[in-house]
């Protein structure tokens, strides 16, 4: 794993945040010599597109401006041959950055990191500054979404470079102690926890907590995410009671921000269920897993209903119940990854349980079928839909099988669906 940037934890809420992240000591490994690197112009596959590697020529470097590795802050020996403005200590760190995020933002970095041209007027200069700020904010958003998606997919190692970029751009755009830095710190903490780097995770969470404590108008959404990460960290350390306290607080803040049955709140229920599962408190865990499944099931049902309404005439829409609202946003990539990770984990638990509960298993499979339908993975959606339908046909209550049958008809009505 590439060495992550280390942020010193504050000793108290009055301590100022560091201006920039500092490099952590790098793990001992075989040194990457300049002669080991690919020659100029060589490239290899990685991420999206092609990674181009160029070794640096020391005599050609500008004096008085040391070049540092994008990931660890160590002395640079290579640079990206495509943008020519991003530097690395060795090929391993370049490849890690490329696979995580650099392949997506390589060309976007050029106008951000190159010098400003000479402007002919104050109006042009102001417009140029506005464009630069817009580009940086776009990079903050893009890198954050990519890092969040990797975390939901369980790819914690890939998430860290993207999250580090998000943190740097946030510092550059908003300052070293702005609330806008907290989401990046939280992703870095969650990825570090997932990798078992608990000390590093604590440092990132300390930074996030320090910013939250000194901000009087911190949103409920941010408070929710902070306590969720504190809950995950304590669960990883085996402090289950402390973990449950923070996860309950997460659910409280998420409920205040989004509602008790929103998908943004479901993550707190899911992680709390995992803690009870590890404590062998199966009845409580089962109830919470059911709550999570019901939230996603209802959300997917609304999205499919919205899609169906767009295909019918306005006259038919007027006949529909007033309870139906065409206001649901489509799933973004991070939500898709979260739903897949959560529901597949619950399905594994349901299918491996000593005492089978077919109705609850069918509900999870049905939710997964709807998810794959919504992301246009129709073959998978059809297979899951058939699995859920066969389970429900054995149940006395046929209401669920009717809903699944309607989904199967909807899947078969789509083009390119396997017959």
N, C-alpha and C positions, 0 to 999 in steps of 0.2 A: 504494500500500500504506500502511496506517496506520502511523505511526511507532511502533516497538516500544520498550518500556522497555529501557534499557541498564543492565547490571549490571557494575560495574567488576571487572576481573580481579584476583585476589589476587596479590601479589608473592611470597609464600611461604606454606607450609602453616600458619604460625603466625598469619597475618593473620586477624582476625575477619571474618566475613561481614557485609555491610551489613544494617541492620535492615529496610529496604524497598528495592525497586527504584527507581532514579532515572530520570527521563525523559531520553531521548536528544534531541539537537537535531533539530527537525522539519525535513523537507525544505522548500525554498522552493516555494511554490505560491500560487495566488490566494487571498487571505484570504477567509474566510467571514464576512461581516458579518451582524449580527443581522437586518437587514432582508431578507437573502437567504433566511433560514430559513423553513420553512413556518409558517403561523400556528398558534396554539394550537388543539389539537383535530384538526389535519390529520394524516393518516397515509398511509403508503405500504407497498406489499408488500415483504417482505424476510424471508428465513429462513422460519420456521414462524409463521403468524399474521400480525398487522399491526404495523408499526412506528409508534409514535405520537410525534410530535415536538412539544416545547413550548419556545419561547424563554424565557429567564430575564428577569425584571424586576429590575434592579439594586436598586431601592429596597425590594423585598420580600425581599431576601436577608438572612440573619442576619449581624450584625456580628462581626468577629473570626474568622470561619470561612471561609476562601477555598475555593471549590468548584473541583475539578480534573477534567479530562477523564479518563475511565475508561481510555483507551488511552495517551495521550501525557503526561498529567500537566499539560498546559497549562491556562490559565484557561478555565473553563467558560462557555459561552454558551447551551447547550441542555440539556434533560434529557428522559429518557424519560417520556412522558405516561402510561404504563401503571403503572409502579411508582413514579414520581415521586421516586426516590432515587438515580438513576444519571445522571451528568452527562457532557457532551461539549463539546469545543471547536467542533465544526461537524457538519454533517449527514453528511459523509463518514465520520468516525470513528464516529458513531452507527450508520450503516448497516453498516459493517464489523463492529462488535461484535454487531449484531443478527443478521446472516447467520451469523456464526461461532458464537455461544453465547447472547447475551442473549435471543433469542427463545425459548430453551428454559428459561432460569432466571429470567426477569423477575419472576414472582410469587414464586419461591422466595427471592429476595433480600430481600423485604419483612420477614419476621420476623427475618432475620439482621442487617439494617442499621438497624432501628428501635430506639428505646429500650426498655429493659425496663419492664414494668409494676411497680407496687408489689405486693410479696408480703406475705401476711398471716402467714407463718410461715417459719422456717428450712427446713422440709421443702419448702415450695412453692418457695422460692428455689433450693434444691439441684436440685429437679426441673426448674426452668426453665433452669438452667445446663446440665444434662445434655441437655435438648432442643436448646439452642442449639449445643452441641458436636456433637451428632448431625447437625444440619442442615448445619453447616459441613463436616463430614467427608463427608457425602453430596455436597455441592457440589464438594469436592476430587475425588472419584471421578468424578462426572459430567463435569466440565469436562476432566479428564484423558482420559477415554475419547473424548470428542468431538474433542479436539485430536489424539489418536493416530490416530483414523479419518481425519481430514483429511490428516495426514501420509502415511499409507499410500495415500491416493487421489491423492497428488501435489498437493493443494490447500494449499500451504504458507502462502499469504497468509491463508487462512481459519483455519488452525490457530493462528496467533499470539495473537489475542485470547482464545481458549479456554484456551490454555496460560498466558497471563498471569493469568487468573482463578484457574487451578489453583495457580499459584505464590503469589498473594496469600493465598488461603484456607489454603494449607499453612503459610505464615509465620504467619498469624493463629492457626492451630490448634496448631502444633507448635513455633514459635519460628524465629528467623532462621538458625540453623545446624543444623537437624535433617536427618537422612537422608531424611525424607519430602519434602524440597524437590527432591531430585536428579531424580526422574522429570520434573518440570515443567521444570527447567533443560535436561534432555536433549532434550525435545520442542522447546523453544524453539531449541536449538542446531541440531537437525536441520532445522527449518523455515527457519531463517536460512541454513543451508548450501544448502538447496534453492532459496532465492531469490537465492543468490549474495552474501549479506551475510556474508562470511567473518570479518571482524573482529568483528562482533556475535556470530557463532557461537562464536568463540574465547573471548569474554568469558563467555558462558553456560557453556561447557565448563570454563573455569577455576574458576568457582564450584562446579560439580558435582564437579570433581576435588579441590578444596580440602576439601569436606565428606567425600568418600570417604577421602582420605588421613588425616584426623584421626579416622576412625571405625574402631575395631579390629575390629568384628564385621560389616563390610559384607558383604552377601549376594553370592553368585556371580552371581545374576541382575542385580543392579545393576552389578557389575563388567563383566558382559557388555555391557550397554547402553552404559556409558561408553566402552568400547573400540570398540564399533561406531560410535559417533558420532565418535570420534577418527579412526577409519579413513575414514569418509565425508568428514570435513573435509580430511584429507590427500589423499584422492583428488581432491577438488574443486580443491585447490591444485596438483595434479600431482606430489605426493610419493608415488609409487606404492610404493616399498619400505617407507616408513614406514606407509603405508596398509595394506599386506599384513601387517605386523607386528601392528598393532592389530586387524585383522580375525581373524588367527589366534588372538590372545589372547581376542578375543570368543568364538570357537568353543570354545576351551578352557573358559572360565568357563561358557558356556551348556551345554556337555556335562556339566560337573560338576553343574550345577543341574537339568538336564532330561533329559539323555541325548543321545547323538550323533545319533539319528534322530528327534528331536522337532521340531515345527514352530517352536518358539522358537529352535532352533539353526539352522534352515534359512536365516534371514536373513543370518547371517554367511557361509555358503557362497555365497549369491546375490551379495552385494556383493563378495566376493573374486573370484567368477567375472567380474563386471563389470570389475574392475581388470585381470585377465588378458586379458579381451577387448580392453580399450583398449590393452594392450601387444602385441596381436596374437599372444598365446600361446594359439592356438585349441584345442589338444588339452587343455590344463589347464582352460580355461574350459568346454569341452564336458563334461568329466568332472564338474565342479562343478554345472553346470546340470542334468545328469542326476541328480545326488544330490538337488538341491532338488526336482525333479519327483517322484522316487521317494518322498521324505518326505511331500509333500502327497498324492500318489496313495494311499499306504498309509493316511494319516490319514483321508481321505475314505472309503476303502473300509471302514474300521472303523466310522465313523459310520453309514454306510448299513447295515452289518450289524447294528449296534445297533438302528437303527430297525426293521429287518425282524424282529428277535427280539421286539420289543414287540408284534408283531401275531400271534404264534403262541402256542400253549398252553404251560403249564408243563411238560407231559409231553414236548412236542417239544423244549423248551429243554434238558431233561436228556439228550437224545440227542446234543446238540451237543458239539463238541470242547471239552475243558477249556481250550484255548488262547484261546477266545473269552471276552472279559470285557465285561460291560455296565457300563462305567465311564467312557466317553468323554463329556466335556462338550460341549454343542452349541457351534457357532461363534458367537462374539460379532461385533459389527459391525466392530471393528478387525481381527479375524482374517479376516473376509470380504474386507475391503478389501485387506489385505496379500496374501492368496492370489490375488485377482484381478489385482493389480498385478504380482506376481512371475510368475505363470504366463502372463499375456498377453505380458509382456516376453520370456519364454523362447520362447513360440510365435512371436513376430515374428522372433526370431533364427533359429529352426529353419527357418521358411518362407523366409527370405531368404538362407540359407546357400548358397554355390555348390555344395556337395556335399550333396544331400538325404539324410536318414536317416529313412525313413518310420516305422520302429518307434518311434523316439524322439519324432517329431512326433505320432504317434497316442497315445502315452502322455500327452503334455501336453494334447492335446485331450480325451482321456478324463477326465483330472483336472479340467479346466474344466467338462466336462459334469456330473460328480459335484458340483462346487461349486454350479452353478446349480440342480441338483436339490435340494440341501440347503437352498438359500435360497428354494426354491419358485418359481424362474423357469423354469417347466416348458417353455415354448416354446423358450427359448434352450438349455436342457438337451437337448431333443430334437434340435435342429439340430446341436449339437456332438456328441451321441452318434452321429447318423447320419454325420457327417463322419469321426469316429474309426473307425466300423464299416467304412465304404467303404475307408479307408486300410488297415486290418488285413486285409481280405479279399484284398488283393494280396500279403500276406506268407506265407511258407511255414509259419510257426508260427501256428496258429489259437487258441492259448490266450487271447490278448488279445481277439480278436473274440468269444469266448464270454462273457467278462466284460462286454463292452460290450453284447452282445445282452441279457444279463440286466438291465442298467441300463435299456435301452430298454423292456423289458417292464414294469419297475417304474415308469418315467415314464408309460407309457400306462395303467397301472392307476390313476393318480391322477385325481381329478375335474378338470374344466375344461381338460384337455389337448386341444390342437387335434388333430383327426383328419386 
